[in-house]
């Protein structure tokens, strides 16, 4: 296995370090513009970070906290959320987060600005016909008209992104997806190619360089990785146990059915 100096951006600590700090605000701005396809006069020029606690009453619950929440100079809100493990209710939670960010705006509701929710998921969320990056908004069913314009959701499903070689990448969006899925395996030669075409992503890689992390921050990251791996192992064991239990129940039911059928056949033969 090739040694990697880069940490995995799918974990919350590296993700927030790259995209959720004032120091790296420029990286976040480029990421949002690239993923949302903003160009020209529509590009985001600056952002202000907002509190990531969506429900102060249950602030101790991680489910009430988003990874990154900010607003641009026009007041539009942007939520960037990394989903590492499969969460059955994630799609609903995404809508809840967006609704809370929308309702938290101050002033007359007529002046409320748009909310953009960008999710990077390490699991598959939608059916196969939906591409690895998909955009969702509110549409009128018959005309497909886009009249309710204040909510937009963008989901990046990393398992569907199958390009695993730098030379296959054709756009900045694809290089961002490569960053999220394969940062740990990126070589210096790969990074040189990425840096030439998307310098801002090179800066994101620099923030993942484990040798630039303080010892206590690196320890916290490693502890988080072990915690996630342990949790995954527990669920896998539970699944194995449930499968094994199901097989045993199936065998017992089969034996009982076999005995019943045998008795019935025996009685029929006697008659």
URTACOR-V292904 format. One record per run of one state. SS is the DSSP state (h for helix, s for strand, l for the rest). FROM is the first residue (numbers start at 1). TO is the last residue. If there is no record, write none. Layout:
SS,FROM,TO
SS,FROM,TO
This chain:
l,1,5
s,6,6
l,7,11
h,12,19
l,20,21
h,22,36
l,37,39
h,40,42
l,43,46
s,47,49
l,50,52
s,53,53
l,54,55
h,56,58
l,59,61
h,62,64
s,65,65
l,66,67
s,68,72
l,73,76
s,77,83
l,84,89
h,90,103
l,104,108
h,109,111
l,112,114
s,115,121
l,122,132
s,133,137
l,138,150
s,151,157
h,158,160
l,161,165
h,166,168
l,169,171
h,172,185
l,186,187
h,188,197
l,198,198
h,199,208
s,209,209
h,210,212
l,213,214
h,215,270
l,271,271
